[in-house]
Amino acid sequence: MNKEKERLMEELFGKKRDLDITKVDVIKDTDDALSRIIKINEENLKELKEIVPQKTIERIDREVAKDFDLASFKEDIKKDYDIKDETVEVLDVRDSKEIFDRVTEEVKEVIIGQDEAITELVMAFRRPYLKGKDLLKIETSIIISGHRGSGRHLLVKTLSESLKRHGLITMSGYSTIDMTRYTSPSKETLFLQDLYVALNDAKDIIVIEGNESAHPVFARMLAELTVKGSLTLGKRYVFSKNQLVDAGEGLNKGVIDKLDGNDKVLIYLTQDKPERLADIYGKAFMDAISDIIRMGHLAKSEVKAITELLLSRLYERCLDRLAIKIDIKDSLKNYIADSYDEDDGVFSISKLIDKIYEEIVDIALRHKDIRFLELERKDTITYEIDGKRYDLELEDDDIKKEREAIQKELDEIVGLSKVKEYLKSLEDHVLVSKIRKAKGLKSAEVTKHMIFTGNPGTGKTTIARLISRLLKSVGILRQGHLVEVTRADLVAKYVGQTAPLTTEVIESALGGVLFIDEAYSLYRGKDDAFGLEAIDTLVKGMEDHRDDLVVILAGYSKEMEEFLKANSGLKSRFPNIIHFDDYTADELLAISLSIARSKDYRIADEAMSALKTYYAKVQARKDVVSGNGRMARNMVEEAILNQARRILHDEKAEIDLLIKEDFVFGDEDET
């Protein structure tokens, strides 16, 4: 036995070794233990690079302790490498129910209103203890579905902390693979590196999110990992300087051509129906999933319980940090509970309470020696100081200023009365929807994708930019930025490149507005395979990110009608068709005056009369140049250049005045 032990130590922990801690399989007896460890690690056991992790000792001990006495062997390792004794008692299957029942109760104390989901998830973690494990494979795979704010991440985090307390996993928390990061095959190395790190991390749980955006290449890899428990790579890699590097065909030590599951738990998070993941990962993937957990919407009683819990934390925070005791009246408690939004989940309550705390902090800064505050809700949330009652300003100042700025810009835009009416109705609908949800009433969702039709220069891009900011200010979009593209940005030159290119553009616009100018150019007939591929990818992206993306298509009216016929799903996704009328002569004159005023210039009366006559003749042609706001800008800017030359030769000329002679009227010149 001593000789066997010495030989095993020499192989495992001698000077030359490179231990891959994830390649220790289930071992039944001493001979099998020795031969299997040597076989698996014969190419890797070269050089000791780091202290042997405690998890390795636990796993070896757990599987071979019955047939091979590792007690003294483990003590030698601890002495040699100064490893602290944090060994967790091995769980006996016969005792597992009692322990997992305790875990269930602990999680339920933190997560309110998801008892069924908690029970099912704990059962999913217990199942491998009853079925048995293969330490090289994935331990189990789980899908957790639920709307935004349903507490999916908090549930996994809380469960992991409880499992760690009871010695069921090595480390609390989880690693994350976000599939929205890997939008094209060119990111394969990044994806594999992140997956390799997660599979070899000390955390036992890997959370995979953004599944609706999973690229088919990486979806196939995850499906194989889930089904087979490991992933065979198409290339050979080495892990060097904290990243995966292509090993090529040469001889390299530590070559990685396979990713083992390493006893990890894979948890797929989705806001969609779990069954929809079958469209992404395939039927075999769904068959391999051990458990599907559904997070439900909260009942009113549960919402009130969560509100009470969060308000008790608010009370403690105010007392501990501000030395202020707060008294929250039932009127305010009910208002906060009623603000619960199923789409935002608990976030809709917590962000309101956080805002109340920020206001209390502001009160503490502005008033000295405040030790007590009474908060209640009537028409507004109020508090009382020295017998006077004040309103709590809960609307974000930045958001309020942004709305005012948007309205001011909108008011300054000349014309476009119908467009302005639509924007006002859109804002009103969003605000009314929030009020209805706060009162527990149903609210009809309106598709926000739009088509802008009209001639160039009628303000389509300007309005699109204002819409992105408006939807951000009312809470519809996360970022509110505008990504403006044309066909050249979406359609590639070579086969297989268009879909990834279009997908990358869509990803860059998430949280904002994707504005496609001259969108009709995407469709050049049935033989335009690349354009049709871009349209198909766009439609899929709109569906995958329907809650996080607004798409606006712009172009001439007639051409856009033909474009909508290119894909059967296009027309139904763009119910809002907004036509931008050509500017009238009076509107073009008003635009010219506005542009001149913004540059600190005036326009002489005689010049204004000539401009109006000129614009009327241009508009009467009713061609694609009509209504071109750029024409007004070009007229003013050219006049400024001509005025500069004129005043250099006329010292008496007014430096800020543009006269008729400064303007160039072209063929329609009436002078």
C-alpha positions in Angstrom: 0.0 0.0 0.0 2.8 2.4 0.8 4.4 1.8 -2.6 1.1 2.4 -4.3 0.7 5.6 -2.3 4.2 6.9 -3.0 3.8 6.2 -6.8 0.4 8.0 -6.8 1.9 11.0 -5.0 4.8 11.1 -7.4 2.5 11.1 -10.4 0.0 13.6 -9.0 2.1 16.0 -6.9 5.7 15.6 -7.9 7.7 18.4 -9.3 6.6 17.8 -12.9 2.8 17.8 -13.3 0.0 19.9 -14.7 -3.1 18.7 -13.0 -6.4 19.3 -14.7 -8.7 19.2 -11.7 -11.8 18.6 -13.8 -10.6 15.2 -15.1 -11.1 13.1 -12.0 -13.7 10.4 -12.7 -15.7 8.1 -10.5 -13.3 5.6 -9.0 -14.2 2.3 -7.3 -11.0 0.7 -6.1 -7.3 1.3 -5.6 -6.1 -0.2 -8.9 -8.8 1.5 -10.8 -8.0 4.8 -9.0 -4.4 4.7 -9.9 -4.7 3.5 -13.5 -7.5 5.9 -14.4 -5.9 9.0 -12.9 -2.6 8.2 -14.6 -4.4 7.5 -17.9 -6.4 10.7 -17.8 -3.5 12.9 -16.7 -0.5 11.2 -18.4 0.0 14.1 -20.8 -0.8 16.8 -18.3 0.9 15.7 -15.1 4.1 17.7 -15.8 4.6 20.6 -13.5 2.9 21.8 -10.4 1.7 25.4 -11.1 -0.6 26.1 -8.3 -1.8 24.8 -5.0 -4.1 21.9 -5.2 -7.6 23.2 -4.8 -9.6 21.9 -1.8 -12.4 20.8 -4.2 -10.0 18.2 -5.8 -9.2 16.7 -2.4 -12.9 16.5 -1.5 -13.8 14.8 -4.8 -11.0 12.2 -4.6 -11.9 11.5 -1.0 -15.6 11.2 -1.8 -15.2 8.6 -4.5 -12.4 6.4 -3.3 -12.4 6.6 0.4 -14.2 3.3 0.7 -11.4 1.3 -1.0 -8.3 3.4 -0.6 -7.3 5.1 2.6 -6.4 8.7 1.7 -6.3 10.1 5.2 -2.6 10.3 5.7 -2.2 11.1 1.9 -4.4 14.1 2.4 -2.6 15.2 5.5 0.7 15.2 3.6 -0.7 17.4 0.9 -2.0 19.9 3.5 1.4 20.1 5.2 3.3 20.4 1.9 1.1 23.0 0.4 -0.2 24.8 3.5 -3.9 24.0 2.7 -6.3 24.9 5.4 -8.8 22.3 6.6 -12.2 23.4 5.3 -13.4 19.9 4.3 -17.2 19.7 4.1 -18.8 16.5 5.4 -19.8 14.2 2.5 -23.6 14.2 2.1 -25.2 10.8 2.6 -28.1 10.2 0.2 -30.2 8.9 3.1 -29.9 12.3 4.9 -30.3 14.5 1.8 -34.0 15.1 2.0 -33.7 16.6 5.5 -30.9 18.9 4.3 -32.6 20.0 1.1 -35.8 20.6 3.0 -33.9 23.1 5.2 -32.5 24.7 2.0 -36.1 25.1 0.7 -37.3 26.8 3.8 -34.3 29.2 3.9 -34.9 30.3 0.3 -38.6 30.8 0.9 -37.7 33.2 3.7 -36.0 35.4 1.2 -38.0 34.9 -2.0 -41.7 35.8 -1.5 -44.4 34.5 -3.8 -42.5 31.8 -5.7 -42.9 28.8 -3.4 -43.7 26.3 -6.2 -40.7 27.4 -8.2 -38.4 27.3 -5.2 -39.6 23.7 -4.3 -39.1 22.5 -7.9 -35.6 24.1 -8.2 -34.4 22.6 -4.9 -35.7 19.2 -6.1 -33.8 19.7 -9.3 -30.5 20.2 -7.3 -31.2 17.1 -5.2 -32.0 14.8 -8.1 -28.3 14.2 -9.0 -27.6 12.9 -5.5 -30.2 10.2 -6.0 -29.3 9.4 -9.6 -25.6 9.4 -9.1 -22.9 11.6 -10.7 -20.3 11.5 -13.4 -17.8 14.1 -12.3 -16.6 14.7 -15.9 -20.1 15.5 -17.2 -22.7 18.2 -16.6 -24.4 17.4 -13.3 -27.8 18.6 -14.4 -29.5 21.2 -16.8 -32.4 23.4 -15.8 -34.5 26.0 -17.5 -36.0 28.9 -15.4 -38.6 31.0 -17.2 -40.2 34.2 -15.9 -40.9 37.8 -16.8 -38.5 40.6 -16.2 -38.3 41.3 -12.5 -39.7 37.9 -11.4 -36.6 37.3 -9.4 -34.9 34.6 -11.4 -31.3 35.8 -10.7 -32.1 36.4 -7.0 -33.6 32.9 -6.7 -30.4 31.3 -8.1 -28.1 33.5 -6.0 -30.1 32.8 -2.8 -30.3 29.1 -3.4 -26.5 28.9 -4.1 -25.8 30.7 -0.7 -28.0 28.2 1.1 -26.5 25.2 -0.7 -23.0 26.5 0.3 -24.0 26.9 3.9 -25.0 23.3 4.0 -21.9 22.1 2.3 -23.7 21.0 -0.9 -21.6 23.1 -3.3 -18.1 24.5 -3.1 -18.8 28.2 -3.6 -21.9 30.4 -3.6 -22.9 32.5 -6.6 -22.7 31.6 -10.2 -20.8 32.1 -13.4 -22.6 33.8 -16.3 -22.6 33.2 -20.1 -24.5 36.0 -21.8 -25.4 34.9 -25.3 -26.0 38.5 -26.5 -22.2 38.9 -26.5 -21.6 36.4 -29.2 -23.4 37.7 -32.3 -21.4 36.2 -35.1 -19.1 33.2 -35.8 -16.1 35.5 -35.7 -16.6 35.5 -31.9 -16.1 31.8 -31.5 -12.8 32.1 -29.6 -14.4 34.6 -27.2 -17.3 32.3 -26.6 -15.2 29.2 -26.1 -12.9 31.1 -23.7 -15.7 32.3 -21.6 -17.3 28.8 -21.5 -13.9 27.2 -20.7 -13.4 29.6 -17.8 -17.0 29.0 -16.5 -16.6 25.3 -16.7 -13.3 25.4 -14.8 -14.3 28.1 -12.3 -14.8 27.2 -8.6 -18.5 28.1 -8.8 -20.7 25.1 -9.3 -23.5 26.9 -11.2 -23.4 28.4 -14.7 -26.2 30.7 -15.7 -26.8 31.1 -19.4 -28.9 34.1 -20.4 -29.8 36.1 -23.5 -30.8 32.7 -25.1 -33.2 34.4 -27.5 -30.1 36.0 -29.1 -28.1 32.8 -29.3 -26.2 32.5 -32.6 -26.9 29.1 -34.3 -23.1 28.2 -34.1 -22.9 28.6 -30.4 -26.4 27.3 -29.8 -25.2 24.0 -31.3 -22.2 23.9 -29.0 -24.4 24.5 -25.9 -26.8 21.9 -27.0 -24.0 19.3 -27.3 -22.7 20.3 -23.9 -26.2 19.8 -22.4 -27.0 16.6 -24.2 -23.6 14.8 -24.0 -22.3 16.5 -20.8 -19.2 17.6 -22.6 -18.2 19.5 -25.8 -15.8 18.3 -28.5 -14.1 21.2 -30.1 -13.4 21.6 -33.8 -10.0 23.0 -33.2 -7.1 22.4 -30.8 -6.4 25.2 -28.3 -4.0 26.0 -25.5 -4.8 28.2 -22.5 -2.0 30.8 -22.4 -1.9 34.2 -20.6 -5.6 33.8 -19.5 -6.9 33.2 -23.0 -7.5 30.4 -25.5 -5.1 30.4 -28.4 -5.3 28.2 -31.5 -2.8 25.4 -31.0 -2.5 24.6 -34.7 -1.2 21.2 -35.8 2.0 21.2 -33.9 2.9 19.4 -30.7 1.9 21.4 -27.7 1.6 20.5 -24.1 -1.8 21.1 -22.4 -3.7 20.9 -25.7 -7.5 21.5 -25.2 -9.7 19.7 -27.7 -12.6 19.0 -25.5 -14.5 20.8 -22.7 -15.7 18.6 -19.9 -18.9 19.3 -17.9 -17.0 19.1 -14.6 -20.0 18.4 -12.5 -21.5 21.8 -13.2 -25.2 22.8 -13.1 -26.3 24.6 -16.2 -29.3 27.0 -15.7 -30.9 28.6 -18.8 -32.8 31.7 -18.1 -35.5 33.0 -20.4 -38.3 35.5 -20.4 -40.1 33.5 -23.1 -42.0 30.3 -22.9 -39.5 27.5 -22.1 -40.7 25.5 -25.1 -39.4 28.2 -27.4 -35.8 27.3 -26.6 -36.5 24.2 -28.7 -36.4 26.4 -31.7 -33.0 27.7 -30.7 -31.3 24.6 -29.2 -33.2 21.7 -30.8 -35.4 18.9 -29.6 -32.5 16.8 -28.2 -31.6 19.7 -26.0 -35.1 19.9 -24.6 -35.1 16.2 -24.0 -31.9 16.5 -22.0 -33.2 19.2 -19.7 -33.9 17.7 -16.3 -36.2 20.4 -15.0 -38.2 23.3 -16.2 -39.0 25.9 -13.6 -41.7 28.6 -14.2 -41.7 31.8 -12.2 -45.3 33.0 -11.7 -46.8 36.5 -11.4 -47.3 37.6 -7.8 -50.7 37.7 -6.1 -51.8 41.0 -4.5 -51.2 39.5 -1.0 -47.7 38.6 -2.1 -47.0 42.0 -3.5 -48.1 43.6 -0.2 -45.9 41.2 1.7 -42.9 42.2 -0.5 -43.8 45.9 -0.1 -43.8 45.5 3.7 -40.5 43.7 3.6 -38.9 46.4 1.4 -40.4 49.2 3.5 -39.0 47.6 6.7 -35.6 47.7 5.1 -36.2 51.4 4.2 -37.1 52.1 7.8 -33.8 50.4 9.0 -31.8 52.3 6.4 -33.1 55.7 7.4 -32.6 54.9 11.1 -29.0 53.5 10.7 -27.6 55.9 8.1 -29.6 59.1 8.7 -30.7 58.7 12.3 -34.2 59.5 11.1 -37.3 57.5 12.3 -39.9 57.3 9.6 -43.6 56.6 10.0 -45.1 55.2 6.7 -48.9 55.5 6.6 -51.1 52.9 5.1 -52.1 55.3 2.3 -48.4 55.3 1.1 -48.0 51.5 1.6 -51.0 50.9 -0.6 -49.8 53.3 -3.2 -46.4 51.6 -3.4 -48.1 48.1 -3.6 -50.4 49.4 -6.3 -47.4 50.6 -8.4 -46.4 47.0 -8.9 -46.0 46.3 -12.7 -46.1 42.7 -13.9 -43.7 43.6 -16.7 -41.1 45.0 -14.3 -41.9 42.8 -11.4 -40.4 43.7 -8.0 -38.2 46.3 -9.7 -41.3 48.5 -10.1 -41.6 48.6 -6.3 -38.0 48.7 -5.3 -37.1 51.6 -7.6 -39.9 53.7 -6.2 -38.7 52.9 -2.6 -35.2 53.8 -3.6 -36.4 57.1 -5.0 -38.2 57.8 -1.7 -35.0 57.1 0.2 -33.1 59.5 -2.1 -35.6 62.2 -1.3 -35.3 61.5 2.5 -31.5 61.9 2.2 -32.1 65.2 0.4 -34.4 66.3 3.3 -31.7 65.4 5.8 -29.2 67.5 3.9 -31.4 70.6 3.7 -32.9 70.5 7.2 -30.9 70.2 10.4 -31.8 67.9 13.3 -34.5 66.0 11.6 -35.2 62.9 13.7 -38.7 62.0 12.6 -40.6 62.0 9.3 -44.2 61.0 8.7 -44.9 60.0 5.1 -48.3 59.6 3.6 -50.0 59.6 0.2 -53.0 61.6 -1.0 -52.8 63.2 -4.4 -49.0 63.2 -3.8 -46.5 61.8 -1.4 -46.0 64.3 1.4 -44.0 64.8 4.6 -44.3 67.2 7.5 -41.7 69.4 9.1 -42.4 72.1 11.8 -46.1 71.8 11.1 -45.7 72.4 7.4 -46.4 69.7 4.8 -44.3 69.4 1.7 -44.5 67.2 -1.4 -41.9 64.6 -2.1 -40.5 65.1 -5.6 -40.3 61.6 -7.0 -40.0 62.3 -10.6 -36.3 62.1 -11.7 -35.0 65.6 -12.4 -33.0 64.5 -15.3 -36.0 62.7 -16.9 -38.2 65.8 -16.2 -35.6 68.1 -17.9 -35.3 65.7 -20.8 -39.0 65.7 -21.4 -39.0 69.5 -21.3 -36.1 69.6 -23.7 -37.8 67.2 -26.1 -41.0 69.3 -26.1 -39.1 72.5 -26.7 -37.3 71.0 -29.7 -40.6 69.6 -31.0 -42.2 73.0 -30.7 -39.3 74.7 -32.6 -39.7 72.2 -35.5 -41.5 73.9 -38.3 -44.6 72.2 -39.7 -45.1 68.4 -39.3 -48.3 68.9 -37.4 -49.6 65.4 -38.1 -46.3 63.9 -36.9 -46.4 66.0 -33.7 -49.9 64.8 -33.0 -48.8 61.2 -33.4 -45.9 61.6 -31.0 -48.2 63.3 -28.4 -50.7 60.4 -28.7 -47.9 57.9 -28.3 -46.7 59.6 -25.1 -50.2 59.8 -23.8 -50.8 56.1 -24.5 -47.6 55.1 -22.6 -48.5 57.2 -19.6 -52.1 56.0 -19.5 -50.9 52.4 -19.7 -48.8 52.9 -16.6 -51.7 54.4 -14.7 -54.0 51.5 -15.7 -51.3 48.9 -14.6 -51.0 50.8 -11.3 -54.7 50.3 -10.8 -54.6 46.6 -11.7 -56.3 47.1 -15.0 -55.3 45.5 -18.3 -53.4 47.6 -20.8 -53.3 47.0 -24.5 -49.7 47.0 -25.9 -49.2 49.1 -29.0 -46.6 48.1 -31.5 -44.1 50.9 -31.7 -42.3 50.0 -34.9 -42.9 52.7 -37.5 -42.6 53.5 -41.2 -41.8 57.1 -42.2 -42.7 58.0 -45.8 -42.0 61.2 -47.6 -39.5 63.1 -49.7 -35.9 63.7 -48.5 -35.3 66.5 -46.1 -38.8 66.5 -44.5 -37.4 65.9 -41.0 -37.6 62.1 -40.7 -34.2 61.6 -39.1 -34.8 64.5 -36.7 -38.1 63.0 -35.6 -36.7 59.5 -35.3 -34.0 60.9 -32.9 -36.6 62.7 -30.8 -38.7 59.5 -30.7 -35.8 57.5 -29.3 -35.3 60.1 -26.6 -39.0 60.3 -25.8 -39.4 56.5 -25.4 -36.4 56.5 -23.1 -37.9 59.3 -21.0 -41.2 57.5 -20.5 -39.4 54.2 -19.6 -40.0 52.2 -22.8 -36.4 52.1 -23.9 -33.3 51.5 -21.8 -30.9 53.8 -23.5 -32.8 55.8 -26.1 -30.0 56.1 -28.6 -30.5 56.2 -32.4 -28.6 53.9 -34.8 -29.0 55.2 -38.4 -28.1 52.8 -41.2 -28.7 52.1 -44.9 -28.5 49.0 -47.1 -24.7 49.2 -47.1 -24.6 48.7 -43.4 -26.8 45.6 -43.4 -26.0 43.7 -46.7 -22.6 42.1 -47.1 -20.8 41.4 -50.4 -20.2 37.7 -49.8 -22.4 34.6 -49.1 -22.8 33.9 -45.4 -21.9 37.4 -44.2 -25.2 39.3 -44.4 -27.0 37.6 -41.5 -24.1 38.2 -39.0 -23.7 41.8 -40.3 -27.4 42.6 -39.9 -27.4 40.9 -36.5 -24.5 43.0 -35.3 -26.4 46.2 -36.3 -29.5 45.0 -34.5 -27.4 44.2 -31.3 -25.9 47.7 -31.5 -29.3 49.3 -31.4 -30.8 47.3 -28.5 -32.3 49.6 -25.9 -32.8 52.2 -28.6 -34.1 52.9 -32.1 -32.8 51.3 -35.3 -33.5 53.8 -38.2 -33.1 52.4 -41.7 -33.0 55.1 -44.3 -34.1 54.3 -47.8 -35.2 50.9 -46.5 -36.8 50.0 -49.8 -33.3 49.5 -51.2 -33.0 46.3 -49.1 -35.4 44.7 -51.6 -34.3 44.7 -55.2 -36.5 41.9 -56.4 -36.9 38.1 -55.8 -33.3 37.5 -57.1 -31.7 39.7 -54.5 -30.8 36.9 -52.1 -28.6 39.1 -49.9 -31.3 41.7 -49.4 -33.9 39.1 -48.6 -31.5 37.6 -46.1 -31.1 41.0 -44.4 -34.9 41.4 -44.3 -35.4 37.9 -42.8 -32.8 38.6 -40.2 -34.3 41.9 -39.3 -37.8 40.4 -38.8 -36.3 37.7 -36.6 -34.3 40.3 -34.6 -37.5 42.4 -34.1 -39.3 39.3 -32.7 -36.4 38.2 -30.5 -36.0 41.7 -29.0 -39.6 43.0 -29.2 -39.4 44.6 -25.8 -36.0 46.2 -26.2 -35.9 47.6 -29.8 -37.9 50.0 -31.9 -37.3 49.9 -35.7 -38.2 52.8 -38.0 -38.1 52.3 -41.8 -37.9 55.4 -44.0 -38.3 56.0 -47.7 -40.5 57.2 -50.5 -44.2 56.2 -50.2 -44.5 54.2 -53.4 -41.2 52.3 -53.0 -42.1 51.5 -49.3 -45.3 49.9 -50.4 -43.4 47.5 -52.7 -40.8 46.9 -49.9 -43.5 45.6 -47.5 -44.3 42.8 -49.9 -40.8 41.4 -49.7 -41.5 39.5 -46.4 -44.9 38.3 -45.2 -44.1 39.3 -41.7 -43.1 42.9 -42.4 -46.4 44.6 -42.9 -48.0 43.2 -39.7 -45.0 44.4 -37.7 -45.2 48.0 -39.0 -48.8 49.2 -38.4 -47.7 52.8 -37.8 -47.2 54.4 -41.2 -46.5 58.2 -40.8 -46.4 60.4 -43.8 -44.2 63.5 -43.8 -45.8 66.1 -46.0 -43.7 68.4 -48.2 -43.0 71.8 -46.6 -45.0 74.7 -47.8 -43.4 77.9 -49.0 -44.2 79.6 -45.7 -42.7 76.7 -43.7 -39.5 76.8 -45.8 -39.3 80.5 -45.2 -39.8 79.9 -41.4 -37.0 77.3 -41.5 -34.7 79.7 -43.3 -35.3 82.4 -40.6 -34.7 79.8 -37.9 -31.4 78.7 -39.4 -30.3 82.3 -39.9 -31.3 83.2 -36.3 -29.4 80.2 -34.9 -26.3 81.6 -36.6 -26.9 85.2 -35.4 -28.0 86.5 -38.8 -31.1 88.5 -39.9 -32.8 88.3 -43.3 -33.9 91.5 -44.9 -37.6 91.9 -45.8 -36.9 92.1 -49.5 -34.9 88.9 -49.4 -37.7 87.2 -47.4 -40.2 88.1 -50.1 -37.9 86.7 -52.8 -37.3 83.5 -50.8 -41.0 82.9 -50.4 -41.7 83.3 -54.1 -38.8 81.0 -54.9 -39.9 78.3 -52.5 -43.4 78.4 -53.8 -42.2 77.7 -57.4 -40.0 74.9 -56.2 -42.8 73.3 -54.3 -45.2 73.6 -57.2 -43.1 71.1 -59.2 -44.1 68.3 -56.7 -41.0 66.2 -57.4 -38.6 64.5 -55.0 -36.8 67.8 -54.4 -40.0 69.3 -53.1 -40.3 69.7 -49.4 -36.5 69.4 -49.0 -35.6 71.2 -45.8 -32.0 70.9 -46.7 -32.7 73.3 -49.6 -33.6 76.0 -47.0 -30.4 75.3 -45.1 -28.3 75.3 -48.2 -29.8 78.6 -49.3 -29.0 80.3 -46.0 -25.5 78.9 -45.7 -24.6 79.9 -49.3 -26.0 83.4 -48.6 -23.7 83.7 -45.5 -20.7 82.9 -47.7 -21.7 85.5 -50.3 -22.4 88.0 -47.6 -18.9 87.5 -46.2 -17.4 88.5 -49.6 -19.7 91.4 -49.9 -19.0 93.1 -46.5 -15.3 92.9 -47.0 -15.7 95.4 -49.8 -18.4 97.5 -48.0 -17.4 98.9 -44.6 -20.9 100.3 -44.1 -22.7 97.0 -44.6 -24.4 95.4 -41.6 -22.4 92.4 -40.6 -25.4 90.4 -39.4 -27.8 91.2 -42.3 -28.5 88.9 -45.3 -29.9 90.8 -48.3 -31.5 89.7 -51.4 -28.3 89.9 -53.4 -26.7 87.4 -51.1 -29.1 84.6 -52.1 -28.8 82.5 -55.3 -32.2 81.6 -56.6 -31.4 79.4 -59.6 -33.8 79.0 -62.5 -36.7 80.2 -60.3 -35.0 83.5 -59.6 -37.7 86.3 -59.8 -35.2 89.1 -59.7 
